[in-house]
Amino acid sequence: MKFKTLGCRLNTFETETIKSITEKLDFKNLTFVNTCSVTKEASKNSKKYVRQLKKSSPHNTVIVSGCDAHIEKETYMKMPEVDVVIGNNVKLDEAIWGEIKKSGRSGFLGESVRRLKKEKTNTLPNFTKRSRAYLEIQNGCNHSCTFCIIPQGRGLSKSVPMDTILEKIRNLVNKGFNEIVLTGVDITCWGSDIAGNDKLGDLVNNILNETPNLPRLRLSSLDVSEMDDNLLHVFKTNKRMMPHLHLSLQSGNNLILKRMKRRHSREQAIDLCRNLKAARPELTFGADLIAGFPTESDAMFLDTIKLVDECDISWLHIFPYSGRPNTPASRMPQVNNHEISKRSKALRDLAQRKKVQHFAKLKEKKLSVLMESEFKGRAEDFTEITTSTPLKTGEIYTLKVHDYSADSLIARN
């Protein structure tokens, strides 16, 4: 069987779950592609991998899911390489996979077959080839950022109940995972659709309190405007909460943020980062930034450049603006492609400088490192570390940094 995941950590969790389901159901000759639609390039690559994987294993049944397949289901159903398209809303329903195995159903499987099972599978992903486990705590999004197509593929926000999350956390810890990453489309929205007033900070506190033998808890991308007081407190005070936040910032200019329909200002982002850094100096920040959003001028873009230093961001994820179908931003006055490329390069160059500056600060320091492979791992603050001798994947070691390259720290145990 072959599995290909594109896009976000939520897709990673879902693919691993589907892998566990199909192994349990004894699928044979299966190719599964979990697609992404966040940019034009991601959409293009999703279709490219479907064709490539079918060519490499022509006798496999090809099943696709994910945001691109959900949004463009007609396109995928017309592809001669594709046998089944499964909607995002039912991709983790074990009964549907059982139906495919039993009857060889083809075409699009979506909400119309939801009656087969009302709840998502209880199957826990094995993550057998991974050093850390990902756990979905939420899916979908209630917001409508003007550039984003993902709500078209994921729907409104739906939280996984706290009891379910805690049970799965305990199971993952019992399997021996030393780090768990909570993931979703908009995890800071967790709890908004559940009775009571619980927020993400309450969930994180309960996880840390009820699983004292979990060494590391990490969060995926966070929305500045939704971070609650309890969440900020746990980041400041609990060393098992990894000192790394990836923030969905997108721009450093307030007018562009307003046109994006983001709900935070540049001042809020700066205040948040300075506040957390003052309480916990080892904490590092990552950020998503869009280069060349419609109507962005040179001066507006300069605000984004300045924000990187003002927030002391070490890890940048750069998106050249990519107009997506049926989004308000695609109907705004566009920045020309040459300027988008130029601004993207400026941000990538800045990202490299910031990364090396961070590496330089850590030279000669001892760091706690979770090994992702025999020779590579991640420090608590998400810094990549390379070792000269093999170490056990999934284990945590104390390593001393003796040098660094353009891409990682170099350490000895």
N, C-alpha and C positions, 0 to 999 in steps of 0.2 A: 504494500500500500504506500501511496505517496501523499504527503500533505504539504501545502504551501500556504504560508500566512503573509499577507501584506498589511501594512498600516500599523494600527495602534496596539497597545498592550491588551486591550479588551479582546481584540481579535486573537491574540496569542492565547489568552485564557480559553476562548471559545474553541479554537482549533484543538487545544490539548484535551478539552472535554469531549469533543467529537471523536478524537483519536481513541479515547478510552471507551466511548460508547461503541464504536465500530469494532474495536478489538473484542469487547464483551459479546457482541452479536456475531462474531466470527465472519466479518466481511472479508472478501478476497478480491483482488484485482480492482482496487479502488484508487482513484485520484481525486483528492479534495482540494479546492482552492478557495481560501477565504479572502475575498476581494476588498479593495479600498477605493474610495471615491473622493478623498479629501481635496485632491488637486487633479488637474487634467492629466498630469504625468502618472499619478497613482492609478487613475482609471485606465489609461493606456497600458500600463505595466500589468494590470490585472488581466486584461484580455491577452496580452502577450504570453504570460505564463500559462494560461489555459492552453493556448496553441502549442507551446513548447512541450508541456508535460504530456499532452495527448500524442505528440509526435514521438516522444521518447518511450511511451508505454501505450501503443495504439490499441491494445486489447483491454485496457482498463476502462471501467465505467467512470465517467467524469461528472462529479457533482460540484457545483459552485454555490457559494453563499456570500455573505458580507454586504457592505453598503452598496458597492458598485453593482453587484448582481441584483440586489433588491430594487434599486432605483431604476436600473436599465434592464429589467428582466426580459423585456421583449427582444432586446439586442442579443442577450446571452442565449435565449431559447432558439434564436435563428442560427447561432453558431453551430456548424456541423460537429465540432469537437465536444459539445456539451450534451449530456444526457438528462441531468436533473438540475433545476435551479430551486434552492430552498430559501424562502424568505427569512430575513433576520429575526422576525417575530416567532419563528418556530424551529430555528436551527438546532436548539438544544433539547427539543422534545424527543425523548428516546423512542416513544411509540411511533413517531414518523420514520425514524431510521429503521425500526423494525418492519414497518409497512413497506419501505423501499426494498429491504432485504427479502421479504416474503413474496411480494407481488411484482417486483421490478418496475414500480411506478416510474413514470417519466414526466417531463414537462415542468411546470412551476408548482411548487407546494408552498402555500402561504396560509393566510388566515382561515381559508375555507376548510382546512384539515385540522384546525385547532381543536376540534371536538375529540380528536383521538386521545388527547391528554390535556388537562387544564393547567398543570403546573410544569415548570421546567424539571429536567432530570435531576435526581439526587446523586448521579454519578460524579465522583470527584476526579478531576484530571490527575493523571499519574505524574506528569512532568519528569519522566524518567531520565531525560537527557538534559535537564536544566538544573542550575545551581540554586535557583530560588523559585518559589511558587507565586503565581498570580491568582488573585481571587476577585471575581466580579462582585461588587457590592451595589451596583446601580447601573442602569442602562437608559438610553434616551436623553432628551434635553428639552426643557421647557422654554428655552430662550430662542430668539431668532436673530442671531448675528447676521448681518446683511451679506456676508461673504460665504456663509457656511451651508453646505448641502447635507450635512450629516443628519439633521432632524428628519429629512425626507427618507432616510434609510433606517432610522432607529426609533422614530416616534417620540412621544412624551416621556418624561422622566418616570422611572419605576424603580423603587428601592427594594433591595433584598432585605427581608426582615432580620432584625438583629440576632435573634436566636439561631436562625439558619446560618448566618455568617459565623457566629461564635462556634457552632458545631463543626463547620468546615475548617475553621482555623485550628481547632483542637486536633482534627484528623490530620491536617497537613503537618502540624508540629509532631504528632505521633509518627508520621512517616519519616521524620528526621530533617525536615527543612529548617534551616537556620535563619532564613529571611523570607518574609511574605510581603508582596506588593498588593495593596488594595487598588483596584482599577475600576473604571467605568467611563462613560462619556462625559459626565459632569459630577464628579464624586462629591464636591462641596454642596451639592443639592440633596445629598442623601438625607432621608428622613422626612422630606417635605410632603410626601404623599402617605406617610404612615401616621396613624393616630398617636397623639402625644406630642411632646415638644423636643424629642431627641434630634440632635444634629450630629454632624460628622465627628465633632470633638467628643461627644458622649460615646459614640461607637468606638473610637480609637482608645479612649480611657478604659472602656469595658474589655476590649481585646487585651490590652496590656495588663490589666488587673487579673483577668481570668486565665491568662496563659503566661505565667511568670517564667516558664522555661523557653519562651520564644525570644531569642537574642535580638532579632532585628525586625522592625516593622517599617515599611516604606510606603509612601503614597505616590500615585501617578499625578497627572496635571491638575492644578488647583486654580480656582477662580478667585481673584483677589477680593471681589465684592462680597463673596459668600463665606469667608473664613470666620468662624465663630470664636468667641472668647476662650472656650474650653480647648479648642484645637490649637490656638495660639499658645495657651498655657502649657499644653503637653509638649509642643515643640521646644519651648523654652526650658523645660524642667526635666523631661524624661529622656535619659541617654539611650534608651532602647528605641526611641523614635529617631530614625536616621536623620542626621543633620543636613538634609538636602530637600529643597522645595523646587518643583518645576512649576512655574507660573504661566498661565495663559495671558500674556500681556498684549501681544499683537502689534502695538504701536506705542510710541512715547509722546504723541501729540493729542491733545484733548479733543480738537475738532475731528480728527480722523477717528478717534475712539468713539465719538458720538455718531459719526456716520457709519461706523461699523456696528453700532448699537451695542457696544460693550457697556458695562455698568460700573466701571471704575474709572478713576482719573489717574493721570501720571503722578499727581501728588500723593494719592492713596497708595500707589505701588511703592513709591520711594519711602513713605512713612512706614509701611509694613516691613520692608526689607531692613531698614535702619533699626527699627524696634526689635526685630528678631535677632539681628546680628549683634546688637548691644548686649542682649541677654545670653547669647550663645555664639561666641566669636568663630567657632569652627564651622558654623553653618554655611553652606553654599547654595547659590540659586541658579536654576536653569530657567529658560524662557522661550516661548514661541513668539516669533516676530515675523510680520508680513512686510515684505519690501514692495513698494509700488502699488499700494492700495489706490483705487480710483480717487482722483482729485488731490492726491498727495503731492505737495510741492517740495522743492529742495529744502526749504526752511522747516517744513513739517517733518521731513525725513531726518533732518539734523537733530530734531527733538528725540527721535528714536535712538540715534547714535549716542546722544548725551545720556539717555536713560540707562544704557548699559553700565556706564561708570557710576551713575547716581544710585543705582540699585546694587552695584557690585556683582553683576551677573557673570558667572564663570562658564556656563554652558549655554550656547545659543543654538536653537533649532530654527533655521531660516527657511521661510516659505516665500519664493517669488510669487507675487499675486497671480492667482489663476482663477479666471471667471468660471463659475459653475452654473449650469442651467437652472433657470427659475429662481435665481437669487437676486435680491434688490441691487447688490453691488455690481452685478453684470450689466445693469442698465444705467449705471452712473458713468460720467466722463472718464475714459480710461487713460492711464499712463502708458506711454508707448513702450514696446517690448525692450528696446535698447536701454531705456532708462531703468526699467525694472531689473534687467540683467546687471547694469552698473551698480545699482543700489544693493542688490543681492550680494555681489562680489565685495562691496565695501563692508557689509555686515559679516560675511564669511571671514574676511581678513581680520576684522575686529575680534571675531570669535576665537580665531587662532591665537591672537595676541593675548587675549584674556585668559585663555587656557594655559598658555606657557607661563604667564605671570603667576597663575595659581600654582603650577607645578614648582616654580622656583621657591615659593613660600614653604613648600613641604620637604625640601631637600634636607636630609639628615634626620628627619623625624621618624618616629615609630608609629605605624598605623595598623589598625585592625582591618583585615582584608578578607572578604568572602571570595573564594576562588571560583571563577566561572568556567575555567578549563585548567589543564595542568600548569599552564604558564601565564595565565591572565586572570585578574580578579578586580574587584571594586572595593575601594575604601568606603568608610561609612558615609563620607560626603560625596560619593559617586565618582571619585577620581579613579580612572583606569590605571592599573598597576601591572607591570610585566616582571616576571621572575626568571632567573637563569636556570633554576632547578625545578623539576616537576613537583607539584603539590596536589593534594587530593581535592577534586572538584566538590564544591558544596560545603567544604569545611572553612572555618575561620582561623586565620593565622595572624600573629603579630609580626609584621615585617618592617625592616628599616630601609628607608629610601636613601639610595646613594647617588642617584643621578636621574635625569629625565631626558626624553626625546621630544619630538614635536607632537607626539600622540599620547604618551603615557609616562608615568613614573617608572623608574627601574629600581627594584628592591631586592634585598637579600633576607632570608629567614635565619 
